[in-house]
Amino acid sequence: MSDVEGIVASVDAKKGAKVEKGDALITVYPKDEIQIEILISEADLPTIRVGETVSIEFNWSMEYEERQEGIITSISYINQTDENTTGTTYKAYINFEPDENIRMGMTAIVYAQ
């Protein structure tokens, strides 16, 4: 029995396996709040702030046009290097309360307000 309610993202322990104190057995994400990871270009850093409200759009269905509201909770001070990204970018995190249609790993478009 767990003292947290959430979504099981992964089961790291195998049946019959020996575990040590501190080993991760499962990974659980809170059900009432999900976090989105985005990359912010260096040029956009002056206009985006921690605590800012953003609008989140999920493009999984043409009929689903509702946007979710989220809050930027952190922006990294260390730039990201990735062969798929051009220019200098910084990782940022957005917290929001998902509705019943949202699933982990969905593609999202984030609009700064």
C-alpha positions, 0 to 999 in steps of 0.5 A: 500500500502506498501513501501517494496516489498517482500513475505508475510510470515504471516498475524497476524491481523484478519478481524474486530480485534482491533489493537493497535499502534505497533501491527504486522499486517503482516510479510513481507520478502524482495524478493531480499534477503533471510536469512538462519539460520544454526547451527555451531558446537563449533569445527568449530568456529575457521574456520568460520568467519562473512563475509565469502563466502559460497556455498548453495545447495538446494536438492529439485530436482536432476535436479537443481544442481546450487549452490547459493553464500551467505555471513555469516552475523552473528554468535551468541555469545551464544550457542544453547541448543536443544534436537535434537543437540549433542554438543555445537552449535552456530546460524549463519545467511547467506544472499543470493539473491535467484533465482525464484526456491527458496522458504521459508523454503526449506532445504539447505546444506551450504558449507564453502569455 
